[in-house]
């Protein structure tokens, strides 16, 4: 690719496998991806892979990781044979490696559901090379710094996607209620706060969200689903201007009480 467009950065709420049955969400993802510049490749950071030191998934096409239990067989029959991205993996390794610290490779590991479930809707032809990056920590500042080091990939045509869930308390999940039933107050409050501070570019408040956000511990009893956001925020940070890139809510609303809010960061 001789010329590339600087890619935006995404944070999306990926949902459990059944979210792929939600016609609204799948339509929203397809519409969103159609409006994006065509990526050269994709770097995925999913809530479902924590590994330290930082590790890259397979650079060839290997089976998916069906990291969920108790679902109907059809969810385990989903395939997504996207090409591997060995050049991207090499670029990531160069950006993240430092004296005494290397980037590991796990060539047997495929994409987990935090990666492939949204990609099936966004790039259904599975024709964009993909590699997944582990989260070596859940510390917001550490992940933000990791994202800043990955930012140069944007100028090479790489679409960086953090995949989590803007609120993620599975005690709120009630499959016997309508998917669009009113969300718990705590979920609504955290969602509204997130929109305000992200679109306002308040990095300090975001890094300290557990102390500053309303109902933070209810919205995220464990923070792994909010954590990929910090990689995306770091990759969108403009070091020259000392601010986040412009943030736009691309998907809004709730699914069984959980916030589906997703952002595009310029």
N, C-alpha and C positions, 0 to 999 in steps of 0.2 A: 504494500500500500504506500504509494508515494506521497499522498496528501491525506491528512486526517483532520476531522473536525474534533475540537476539544469536547469530550464527552461530559454530560452531566453525571451526577452521582445519585443513586437511589437508596431509599430505605423503604422497604415494603413489609406489610403484615402478611405473612404467608399462610397462616392457618394450618389446621390439621388437614389430612387428606380429604375429608368430606367437604371442605370449603371449595374444592374443585367442582362440586355439584351445584354450587350457588351460581345461578346464571348471571346475577348482577356482578359479582366479583370477577368472574371469568371475562365478562364483557369489558369491565373496567380495565383489567390488565391488558387485554388485547388492544383496546383503544389507546392506552398509554404507550405501549411498546411501538405501535404504528406511528406515533407522533415523534418518537425519538430518532436521532441520527442512527444509521445502521452501525452497530459496533463491530469492531474487528475481532474482539473476543470479550469474554465476561469473566470477572473475578467475583466469586460469590463468598460472602461471609455469613454463615448461618448460625442461628441460635443453638443448633443441635450438634455443633462440633466444638468442643473445648479440648484443647491439647497444647501443652507446653513442653518444649519450646514450640514456637510457631511452626506449623506443618502445612504442606501442600498436598492436595489429593492427587490421584492418578493423572498422568499426562497422556494417557491413552483411554480408549473407551472401555470401561469395565462395568459390571453390573451395578445397579443402584443400591443404595443402602435403605432398606425398608425399616426405618428405626421407629416403629410403632407396633402396638400389639392389640389384638382383639377386634380388628376390623374385618369386614367382609373380604373375601378372596379377591374381588375385583380391584381393590386398592393395591394388592401385591402383584397384580398382573400388569400394572402400568410400566412402560419402558420409556426411556429417553436417552437415545444413543448419540448424544452430542459428541463432536470431535474433542479430543484432548487438546490442551494448549501448552505444548512444551516450551515454546518461545516465551509465552507469558510467565510460565513458572520460572524460567531462567531470569527474566526481568525482575520478578518479585523477589527472588533470592538475592539478586544484586542490591536491590533497594533496602532490604531488611537485614542483610547480614552485617555483622560488625565484629571487631576483634573479640574472640572468645565466645561468639554467638553465631550459630549457623541456622539456616532454615532447613528443617527436615522434609523428607519426601516420604509419602506413604502410597506407593504405586498400586497397592491393592484396593485402595479406598475409592469408592464411587461417590456420586452426589447423594446427599441425604434429602429427606423430604422438604426441608427448609429451602433447599436449592431447586430441586426438580419440579416440585408442585407448581410454583409460580412460573418457571421457565416453560413448562408444557403449554401454558396459556399465552405467554409472551412471545415465544419463538417456537411454535408448534412443529416446525420442520426439523428442529434439532440440528440446524446447520450453522450455528455459531459456536466456535470452540469455547469451552468452559473449564475453569479450574477452580477448586474451592480452597479457601484459606481458613485454618483453624483460628479460634480465639485463644490466645495463650493466657488470658486473664479476663476477669470481669470488671476490673478497675476502669472506670470511665476515662480518667486522665491517660492511663496507659493505652487504651484502645484509640483514644483521640490522637495520641502521638503516633501510633501505628498507622492510622489513616493518613496523617500528614506525610509520612514517608512514602506512602503509596500514590500520592497525588500526581507525580509525573506520568503515571500510566495513562491518565486521562488524555494527554496530548499525543498518545500513541494509538488512540482509538479504543481503549479499554473501558468498558462499562463496569464500574464498581457498584455492586449491589449488597447492601446490608439487609438481611432477611430475618425478621423477628416478629414481634406483635406489640402494638403500642400500649395495650393493656393485656395482661396475661395472668388471670386468676381463674384457674379451672373450676373452682368452687362456684363460680358464676355460671358455668356452662350447664344449660338445662335443655337437652334435646327434645323434651316433651313440650316446650314452649316454642312459639314461632321464632324463627331466626332473627327477625327484626323487632322482637319485643323490646320495650324500653330497657335500656341498660341500667345497671345499678348506679346510684349516685356517685359512688367512688370512681367508677370507670369513666363516667361523664366528666367529672371534675379533673381527673388526671389527663384525659384527652384534651380538654379545653386548655389546660395549663401548657401541655406540650406544644400545642399549636401556637400559642402566644409566644412562648420563649424561643421556639425554633424559628418561626417566621420573623421574630424580632431579633434574632441573632445573638441571644444572650448566652454565650458559651459558659460563663462562670456558673450561672444558674443551672444549666444542663448538667455540667460536671458534678454538681452538688445536688442532683435531683432528689436523692433519698431524703435530704433534709429540707428541701425547699418546695417540692411539689406536693400538692394536696393528695392525701391518700396514697402516697407512693408505695408504702409497704403492702397496702391492700391490692393496688394495681399490679404490683410485681413482688409477690412473696419471695421469689428468687428472681434475680435481675437478668438472667441469660437472654430473655427475649427482647429486652430494651438495649442490651449491650451492643449488638451490631450497628445500632444507630450511631454510636460514637466513632466507629471506623468510618462510616459515611460522612459524618460531620467533619472529621479530620481531613478527609480527602477533598472536601469542598472548601476548606479554610484558605483564605487568600492571605498569605504571609505578608505580602507587600502592604495591603491595606489593613491587616490585622482584624479580619472579620470573616464571618461565614458567607458563602455564596448565597444568592437569593434562593429562598425556599418556598416551594409551592405545594400545597396539599393536592395530591393527584387523586387520592381515593379517601373518602370519608365514610362515616357511619359505623355501625356496630353489627356484630355477628354473634348471636347468643351471649350478648353482654360484653363482648370483647371488642375493643376499638380496632377497626381495620385501617385507621388513618395511615397514609403512606405519603412520603415526600419525594419530590424531585429537587435536588440541590444543584444550582447552576455553578 
